[in-house]
Amino acid sequence: MTMPPSLINDCFLHDKDRLLHEEALAILKEHLTPIVGRESVLLENCFGRVVSQDILAPNNVPLHTNSAVDGYAFCHADLDVLPFTLSDRITAGKPTHTPLSPHTTARIFTGAMMPAEADTVAMQEDCVVSGQQVQIPKGLKKGANCRLLGEDLWAGDLVISKGARLNASDIAALASIGMGSVPVFRNLKIGLFSNGNEMRIPGSSSAPLSLGEVYDANQPLISTLCKNLPIELHLGGIIEDSATIALETISKAAKKYDVIITTGGASRGDEDHMLSVLDKLGKRHLWQLAVKPGRPMMFGQIPRMESEQDCLFFGLPGNPVAAMVCFLLYTRPSLLALAGANWETQTRFQVTADFNLENKKTDRREFQRGILNTDETGTLTVRKYERDGSGLISSLREADGLIELSEEVTEVKKGQTVSFIPFSSFD
């Protein structure tokens, strides 16, 4: 298994305290490269995996012209002379080497190789057969009901590009060229942690929550968002609000995982330790984004042994809405790039605003939770969730996606067009 070159730990340098949304994406997109090795996996196990090299078709698909239906093969130029005389019977999987004689037809079945001199197939339900005579309708176009040699792929065609994530149709294409195993990048090994003395793991105790305690929703949320990604996820539990414990936990995790993701502890509060941990163990590249929600997101890297790839670190905000937004917009495409995939750009739609918004701050991009509707004219509209709190999991359940308001926007009036990112665009 080959390993890629290491990331350069000073290549993310910038001179801004708070990065704009597009600036942060540009830095990540420019500098993140695959940090995992390569391997070969069986075709049936490669859904969602990232292809590590261009894959070319070794042969034509189909390998020969064949019938798309059960029917009768004939030469279209012979349609002026009817009826045809039945001269052969051709089944799928058995090659035919006998050319079709003039003014004759061959009984043929779906997938069967077309005989030489035949170029058209009539469906059996459109034909009238009497003994050895076959009446074929005259209205057929030349080439009807035929799958042509190489019409799907020619030998040497690019089937799958390096960096593509394999979906069901990709796997079908690879099967059609006979691939039993696929060259892919190894899955990223990721450790996921939450922060906070107030956090409790759901189901870990039958005792009710004490005052001041909350169940940790972030770890289930982020781990679920990771389900379809080319990663191997390990749940690390909850890190106590202790500088010593936080440093020890992240230091050990950096030796085990390609990437560490944490939620919470990303601000400068007395009990927020992730920032100082990252600064002590490695190098911080991003912190403080000019976005709402999600301002205190962190990104950096932690050196390991000299011969090993560094461990990458993503520190997400502690509030669930902010954690989800930052994961989807920044961490998710970064993980895909680190896993060898092409950079993912979110799908955006222009929809009509069914809300008013006043006094939006400039120099900050906002991602409001939006609910889609269709008005009485059939126009697709989006309504802003009534409350803005970044701890409201109910808002994520109600929303269909994110209303994106750029830095220069100061207000939104009902009837205006706004940009909308559906959650469905993230798998």
N, C-alpha and C positions, 0 to 999 in steps of 0.2 A: 504494500500500500504506500503510495507516494504522498509526501506532505508538501503543501504550498509554502511559498516564502512568508516570512513573518511580516506583520504590519510594522511600519515605522512609527515609533511612539511619539514623535514630535511633528508628525505630518498634519495634525489637526489645528495647529496654532492659529489663533485669531486674536484680535485686539478689542473685542466688544464684550461688555459685561452681560448684556442681554441680547441674545440673537433673535432675529426675526424668523418666522416660520420657514420661509424659503431659503434663508441663509443656513439654518440648521440642516435642512434636507440636502442642500448642495454640498455641505461639508461631509455629511455621512455618505452621500452618493458617490462623491469623488474619491474618497479614501478607503472605503470598506471593500475588501476583497475576500475571496474564500480563505478560511483558516482551517479547513478540514482536508483530510486526505481523500483518496479515491478507493472504490471497491466495486465489485461486480455482484449484483443481486439477481435472483430469479425473477423472471417476468411477472409472475403472479404476486410478487412481494414489492413491486416497485411503484405502486400508486403513490403519488405525492412526492416521490424522490426527485432529486435534481440531476439531470444528465451531465456527465463530466466531459463529454466530447461530442462533436458533431457525429451524427449517425446517418450514413448514406445507404440507399437501397442497393443491395447486391445483385438484384435481378428485377425484371419488369413485373409489375403487378397490375392486372393479371398477367400470368406467364403466357397465356394464349387467349385469343378471342373466344368467348364462350356465350352460351345462351343465357339470357336473364329470365326466361320463363319456360314452362313446359309448352311445347308446341311443335312447329314444323319449320325446318331450315330450308331455305331455297335461295336461288340467285334472282335478285330483283329484276334483272333485265329479262327474265323469262315470264314476267307477269302477263305479257300479251297473249301467251298461249296457256289456256286453262282447259281442263284441270291438270294438276300435276300428278305424276306417277310416283307412288311411294317406293323408295329404293333402299332405304337403310334405317337403322334404329341405333341411336347413339345415347349412351347413359353417362352420367357424371363420373369422373375419375378414370375413364378408360379412353386413351387417345385413339383418334381415328386417322388412318392414313389413306383412306379411299376418297378421291375427289368426287364431288357430286356431279353426276351426269347431267347434260342439258335437259331442261323441262322435267326434272325429277325433284323430289323433296325427301328429306330425312326426318323421321320422327326423332325429336330431340328433347332432352330434359334439362331443367335448370342447372346451370354450372357445367354442362357438358361442352366439350371442345367442338367448335364449329368446323365442319368439313371444308376442305379446299373447294373453291368455286362458290360457296354459299356466303351470302353477306347480309341476310335478313331472316328474322324469325316471326312467324305468325302465331299468336296465342292459340292454344288448342280449342278454346271455347268459341273462337271466331271462325273456325274451319269446319267444313262438312266432309266427312270421310265415308266413302262408299267402296268397300273392297280395297283395292289397291289405288283408288283414285281419291285425290284430296283437292277439294275446292277451297282456294285461298282468296280472301277478299282483296280487291284491287286497290283500296285506298291507302295501303301501308307505304310509309316512306322507306327509302333505302337505309339499311342499317338499324331498322326498328328492332327493339328487344334484344340487342346484342351488347355485351360488355367487351370493349375492344382491348386488344393487346396493349398493355402499358398505359391504359387510360387513367389509372390511379397514380402509378409511379413508373418512371423509366429507371433502368439501372443507372446508378450514379446520382440520382436525385437526392437532395437533402430531405431527410424524413423528420428528424428532430435536431434542433440546434442545441449546442452546449449552453447550459444555464436554464433550460426549460424545465418546468415542473410537470411531471407526467400525470395526465388525467386519463379517464377511461378511453377516450378516442385515440390518445397517443399510444396507449398500451395496445389497442386494436391494430394500429398502424405498425407497431413493432412486431406484433404477432404475424401480420401479413407478409413481412419480409423474413420470417423464420427465426427471429431472435428469441432464444430461450433464457438468456441472461442479459443484463443491461449494465453498461458502465455508468456509475453514479458517484456523486460525492457522498462521503460518509455523513451520517446525521450528526448535527451539533449536539454536544452534551451540555445540558443547561441545568443549573441549580436555581431554584426559585425560593425566595425567602420573604417573609413579612417581618415588620418591625413593630415593637410596642408592648410595654408591660400590660396594657389594657386589653390586648388581643387574646382571644380564646379560640381554640380549634373547634369547629362545629362537630358535635357528637363525641368529643373527647371525654366528657364528664356528664353524669346525670344531674349534677348540682346546677341550680339556676345561676345565672350571671349575678355577680355582686354589683353594687353600685359603682359606676365608672367603667365597667367592663363591656366589651362588645365582642361579638363573634367575628372572626376574620373572614370577610367575603372576598378579599383581594386574591388570595391564593387560589381558591376555586375559580374565580373569574378569569385570571390570567392563564391558569393551566388549561381551562376550556378553550380560550382563544388560541392556545398553542396546538390544539388537537390535530389540525390538518397540516401543520408545518413539518418540514423535514428535520425534526429534532428528537432527541431522547431526553425527556424531561424528568427531573428528580425534585421532589418536594422537600425543601429543607426545614420547614416549620417556621416558628416564630423566634426572632432574635430579641432578647431582652434589652431594655434601655440601659445598657452598660457599655461604656467605651471599651473596657477590657474584653468583655464577651463578644461585642460586635467585631473588634479587631481580630480576635482569635477565630471566630466563626468564618469571616470572609477570607482570612488568610488560608485556612484549611480548604475552604471551598475552591479557592483559586487554583489549588494544586490538582483538583479533581475534574473541574469542568472547563469547557471551552468558553462558556458565557455564564455570568451570574446576573440574575434579575432580582431586584429587591423592590418592595413597595413600602412607602413610609420612611421616615427618618432622613428625608432629603433636604430639609430646610436647615436653618442655622440655630434652631432652638437648643437649649441646654441639653435636652435629651434626644436630639437628632444627631446620630453619630455616623451616618453613612458618608457624609461629605468628608469628615476628617479621616475616616477609615480609608477612603479612596485616595486621599491626598498623601497619607502615610505609606500606603502599600504600592501605589502606582502613580498614574498621571491622569488628571481630569481634563477632558477635552471640551465637554459641553456642560453648562449649568446655567440656570436662569434663562428661560425662553420667553419671548414676548408673545405669549399665547394665553388664552383662557378657554378651558381650564388646563392646568398642567405646567405652570411657570417653573417650579423647582426641579424639573427633570434633570438627571445627571447621566453622563456617559463618559467612560474612560477605559483604561486598560491597566492590568496588573501584571508585571513581569513574573515569569516562572523560571525554571532552570534555563540556563543559557541556550541549551539545544532545543528547547521547546517553544511552541507558539505561546504568546501572551494570552492571558485570560481577559476577555472583554467584560465590562461592567455596565449595566443599565440600572439606574436608580429611578424608579417611578414614584410619583406622588402617592401619598397615603389614602386620599379620598378616592373611593371606587370610580367615580365618573372621570376624574382626572387621570387615574391610573389606566383606565380603559382607553381614553382618547389618546394619551401619550403612547400607549402600547401600539394601538392601531396605526397611528400616523408616523411614528418614529422607530419604535423598537421592532415591530413586525417587518417592515421592509429591510431594516438593518440585519435582522436575523436571516432573512432570505439571502441577502447579499453575502453574508458570512458563510452561509451554507452552499454557496456556489450558484445561486439562482440569479436571474436577471432582476434588475431593480424594479420593484413594484410601484406603479403609479396608480393612485386611486381614481376610480371612475367618478366623474362628476356630472350631474344633470342640472339644467336650468329650469327651475320651477317657479310658480307664482307664489309670492308671500301672502299668507292669510293672517298676518299679524302686523302690529306696529311696534317699532323699537326706537326709543329716543336716547340721546346722549351716550351713544357708544363711544368709548375711548379710542382715539387714534393711536397709531404706532403699536397696535396690538391686534393680532388676529384672534378672532373668536370662533369657537365651534359650539354652536347652540344645538341642543337636542331638538330634532324636528319630527313631526308626525304628519305623514302624507294623507291627503284626502283628494276626492274628485268633486268639484262643484257642480251646480246644476247644468252648466254648459259643457261638461265633460273635461274641463281644464284641470290638470294636475296642480294641486296647491300643497303648501306645507305650512303647518301651524307650529309655532314655537311652544315648547313645554313651558307651562306657566311659571315654574319656579327655577331658579338658577343654581341652587345648592349642589356642590360637587360631591356631596355625600349621599345624594338621593338615588339609590338603586332603582327605585320605582320609575324614575325618569328614563333610565336605560331600557326598562321593560316596555314602556309606552312608546318610545321613539323608534322610528324606522331608519334613522341615520342622523347625520350632522349637517346643520346649516352653517356654511362657511362664510364668514364676514371678514373681508380683507382689512388691512391696516388703515386704509384711507376712508373707509365707511364710517360715517358719523350717525346715521339713522337709517331705518328701514320703514317704508310706508306700505301699507296693504295694497297689493296689486303690482308691486315691483317684482322684478325677476331676481332671484337669489340662487346661489350655487349650493347644491345639495349632494352630499356623499352618502349613499345608502350603505347600511351595515352589510347588506348582501354582497357588496363588492369585496368584502374581506373573507371570502369562502363561507 
